[in-house]
Amino acid sequence: MKSRALGATGVRLPEVMLGTWGLSGDAYGAVTEAEQDRVIERAYRLGIRGFDVADSYAHGGMEERLGKRLADKSDSFIVTKIGTDRTASPVKRFDRGFLLAQVDACLERQERDVLDCVLLHNPSAAALQRGEATDAMKELVDTGKLKHWGVSVGSAAIGEAALDQDAPILMLAHNAFMDRDLAILRERVIEKRTGVLARSVLSHGLLCGQWPPHKEFPATDHRSARWTPDELRRRTGQLEALRALIGDDVLTMRSSALRYVLADPQISAMVIGPRDCTQLDQLVRESGRGAPYLDEQRLKRFANRLMDVGVTR
Ligand SMILES: NC(=O)c1ccc[n+]([C@@H]2O[C@H](COP(=O)([O-])OP(=O)(O)OC[C@H]3O[C@@H](n4cnc5c(N)ncnc54)[C@H](OP(=O)(O)O)[C@@H]3O)[C@@H](O)[C@H]2O)c1
């Protein structure tokens, strides 16, 4: 697996990272602990070294699993996200005291003396503009509790606020049908040499192109509340555009979507979200083995097809 620089942090990581929101069972439905372990171990065997988690995934359980499974793998790199207090209302908290306590809890759960990387988990722009949260992160780096920090952002405006506070790493939603946020931030990200982690690269599974237009999700699956039936029907219809990227060794819509993300040189790593080993194998295999990920001509055709089906990215 090819490696890329994580911005100006000095860290180099294989370009595919394992995300563990789905694997934790929180987002899409239950996953057994045995399967969680198998996916983590297999990801490492396939060359993945970056692992994304949050203190909130499985109430800290996912961090514990990663801490245990990766304990003897000194080249692994765990990205943890903090800023959720389920006992508070609202649940998002970014005050210094809370963040410092959370980092101590993460160190304990991961059984580490120092954390590889911590991101503020979906703060508002106002929370970032206050400076308290980002100052706390810088203080934690200075005191040696963590090596790297950044912000997981929910919009370009929040990304701008994170860049204003000199966040060295951003995580953002980025995929073939939604690349607006990075487009807005791109110039500043290049100028500041910010590391960019792309998440939700399959738009929660939609871009695999395997769903019927009337697909339904159980209530425990976050996708049941994400799209109305009409919206889902419209979006599955638009997927046809992805076919413009298929050809040569790009055999599936899934592969097209993955390679679309990796074809962007500004992406430091792509965070995939498999829920079992079969999905993991497919995702790693279909991500390709390096540039060129997609043919330039086909990328142009894809951009035109997107306009035809009414997608404004
Ligand atoms: N705010 C944040 O910081 C934030 C937010 C979201 C995600 N993330 C991170 O990014 C990771 C991935 O993001 P994500 O879960 O939003 O979205 P994603 O990667 O776009 O989608 C994950 C879903 O895609 C489907 N999928 C995966 N591999 C597949 C395959 N080989 N074939 C067919 N379908 C496949 C699965 O759906 P089924 O369940 O239907 O099989 C899976 O639940 C998360 O685990 C997390 O680490 C961070």
The ligand as a Tripos MOL2 file, in Angstrom:
@<TRIPOS>MOLECULE
LIG
   48    52     1     0     0
SMALL
NO_CHARGES

@<TRIPOS>ATOM
      1 N1        -17.4660   13.0760   12.3980 N.am      1 LIG1
      2 C1        -16.5400   12.1910   12.1830 C.2       1 LIG1
      3 O1        -15.4350   12.3610   12.6130 O.2       1 LIG1
      4 C2        -16.8610   10.9460   11.3950 C.ar      1 LIG1
      5 C3        -18.1350   10.8090   10.8320 C.ar      1 LIG1
      6 C4        -18.3840    9.6770   10.0530 C.ar      1 LIG1
      7 C5        -17.3840    8.7350    9.8610 C.ar      1 LIG1
      8 N2        -16.1610    8.9110   10.4420 N.ar      1 LIG1
      9 C6        -15.0920    7.8890   10.2520 C.3       1 LIG1
     10 O2        -15.0640    7.4420    8.9040 O.3       1 LIG1
     11 C7        -15.3300    6.0290    8.8400 C.3       1 LIG1
     12 C8        -16.1310    5.6820    7.5970 C.3       1 LIG1
     13 O3        -17.2140    6.5500    7.4360 O.3       1 LIG1
     14 P1        -18.7610    6.1700    7.2460 P.3       1 LIG1
     15 O4        -19.1680    5.0060    8.0510 O.co2     1 LIG1
     16 O5        -19.4900    7.4540    7.4210 O.co2     1 LIG1
     17 O6        -19.0040    5.8990    5.7430 O.3       1 LIG1
     18 P2        -18.5900    5.0300    4.4900 P.3       1 LIG1
     19 O7        -17.2300    4.4980    4.5680 O.co2     1 LIG1
     20 O8        -18.9530    5.9500    3.4000 O.co2     1 LIG1
     21 O9        -19.6680    3.8680    4.5570 O.3       1 LIG1
     22 C9        -19.6080    2.7790    5.3980 C.3       1 LIG1
     23 C10       -20.6560    1.7800    4.9450 C.3       1 LIG1
     24 O10       -20.3910    1.4020    3.6040 O.3       1 LIG1
     25 C11       -20.7910    0.0810    3.3900 C.3       1 LIG1
     26 N3        -19.6640   -0.6890    2.8710 N.ar      1 LIG1
     27 C12       -18.4060   -0.7270    3.3610 C.ar      1 LIG1
     28 N4        -17.6620   -1.5740    2.6390 N.ar      1 LIG1
     29 C13       -18.4690   -2.0900    1.6970 C.ar      1 LIG1
     30 C14       -18.2850   -3.0180    0.6560 C.ar      1 LIG1
     31 N5        -17.1150   -3.5900    0.4340 N.pl3     1 LIG1
     32 N6        -19.3370   -3.3060   -0.1400 N.ar      1 LIG1
     33 C15       -20.5370   -2.7310    0.0640 C.ar      1 LIG1
     34 N7        -20.7830   -1.8540    1.0470 N.ar      1 LIG1
     35 C16       -19.7490   -1.5250    1.8480 C.ar      1 LIG1
     36 C17       -21.2300   -0.5080    4.7110 C.3       1 LIG1
     37 O11       -22.6320   -0.4900    4.7070 O.3       1 LIG1
     38 P3        -23.5050   -1.7290    5.2920 P.3       1 LIG1
     39 O12       -23.4760   -1.4730    6.7440 O.co2     1 LIG1
     40 O13       -24.8250   -1.5380    4.6250 O.co2     1 LIG1
     41 O14       -22.7970   -2.9870    4.8810 O.co2     1 LIG1
     42 C18       -20.6390    0.4790    5.7130 C.3       1 LIG1
     43 O15       -21.4010    0.5610    6.8840 O.3       1 LIG1
     44 C19       -16.0390    5.7240   10.1490 C.3       1 LIG1
     45 O16       -15.8800    4.3730   10.5330 O.3       1 LIG1
     46 C20       -15.3520    6.6620   11.1080 C.3       1 LIG1
     47 O17       -14.1080    6.1010   11.5180 O.3       1 LIG1
     48 C21       -15.8830   10.0050   11.1920 C.ar      1 LIG1
@<TRIPOS>BOND
     1     1     2 1
     2     2     3 2
     3     2     4 1
     4     4     5 ar
     5     4    48 ar
     6     5     6 ar
     7     6     7 ar
     8     7     8 ar
     9     8     9 1
    10     8    48 ar
    11     9    10 1
    12     9    46 1
    13    10    11 1
    14    11    12 1
    15    11    44 1
    16    12    13 1
    17    13    14 1
    18    14    15 2
    19    14    16 1
    20    14    17 1
    21    17    18 1
    22    18    19 2
    23    18    20 1
    24    18    21 1
    25    21    22 1
    26    22    23 1
    27    23    24 1
    28    23    42 1
    29    24    25 1
    30    25    26 1
    31    25    36 1
    32    26    27 ar
    33    26    35 ar
    34    27    28 ar
    35    28    29 ar
    36    29    30 ar
    37    29    35 ar
    38    30    31 1
    39    30    32 ar
    40    32    33 ar
    41    33    34 ar
    42    34    35 ar
    43    36    37 1
    44    36    42 1
    45    37    38 1
    46    38    39 2
    47    38    40 1
    48    38    41 1
    49    42    43 1
    50    44    45 1
    51    44    46 1
    52    46    47 1
@<TRIPOS>SUBSTRUCTURE
     1 LIG1         1 GROUP 0 **** ****
